[in-house]
Amino acid sequence: MTNRIICLIVFISCSLHISAQKLEEIWATEPIFDTPESVLVDRQNNCLYISNIGGKEPWLKDGNGFISKLSMDGNVIERVWAKGLNGPKGMTLIKDKLFVADIDQVAVIDIKTGNIIKTHVCKDCMALNDVTDGKGKKILVTDSRGRSLYEVDGKKYIKLIDSTRVTRPNGILTSNKETYILDKDAVNRITNGTLEMIVGGMPGGTDGIEPLSKNEFIVSCWSGTVYYVNIEQKTKILLLDTTSKKINAADIGLNKSTKTVYVPTFFDNRVVAYKFSM
């Protein structure tokens, strides 16, 4: 009986701890962006980069895409900081270079100048969506419409995962020597080319993934939801739902030191900052 009581107390304590996790809005910009798809935190330079698709056609090669630069507290540093892109989406920062997934190419931007210094074009890619730092000088990038994951080594695109294993891959993240990929409504872990579904049941198009710790992540779904995900416990908790307001939650950014989550609202044309607490 004693053991059963102890187990019950532990279960209740854990449940209360989990339910206390939440997001509280800190600030929101005015609707000054042009279909913002992704936010990336640059802690070293104390700023945020926001990718703007430019217009309402995410996959149109029209040259209207650009990157904005924002302060950590939501003030505009430069609305059009880097231009000449088509439909920029996910980004990753490696040293002083910003790598941007841009439909059929990965654009490399010098963060000191905001200039595009090179592009890695993929003739077989259809809809490059998110990018993350791989090993060495390599990066990983998802192709949502092409249903693939590529490793980019210089100008060479090497397909690591194809349409037999993913349906619509989006967010990609390398964290603590593990690689995670978002597909449909789930977080998957990639190990030696094998996919393992960790947590599912997040409808609306899983989009962005950011690490809070080794086993804890924040995951956004394009339709307007944000989740806390614990991959060790294989659990998820809904933190935010703006679907009824038709406000999207695209590829989020995260400042781990302050536990601030930055949500680009896509067609709503804002960036909203939330404090994560638990």
Number of C-alpha atoms within 10 A of each C-alpha: 6 7 8 9 10 11 12 12 12 12 12 12 12 12 11 11 11 15 13 11 14 17 21 14 13 14 14 17 16 12 14 13 27 23 26 32 34 31 30 22 24 18 12 7 11 11 19 25 26 32 31 30 30 23 16 12 12 20 18 16 15 15 14 17 26 24 30 22 22 22 16 19 14 19 14 16 13 13 18 17 17 21 18 15 24 24 31 33 28 30 29 23 19 12 9 10 17 20 25 29 28 29 27 22 22 27 22 22 22 16 17 9 10 18 14 18 11 12 17 19 16 17 9 10 20 17 24 31 30 32 30 25 22 18 12 7 10 13 21 24 30 30 25 23 18 18 22 25 27 21 21 21 16 11 12 13 20 12 14 14 19 15 14 8 13 20 15 20 30 30 30 28 23 20 16 10 8 11 19 20 26 28 23 19 17 21 26 21 22 15 11 8 9 11 17 13 16 17 20 18 11 20 14 17 23 32 31 28 27 23 20 18 12 13 14 18 18 23 29 32 27 23 22 24 24 30 22 25 24 19 18 11 11 14 15 21 16 17 18 17 18 14 15 9 8 13 20 27 35 32 33 31 28 25 19 15 8 9 14 20 25 30 27 30 27 25 19 18 20 22 26 19 24 19 17 20 11 9
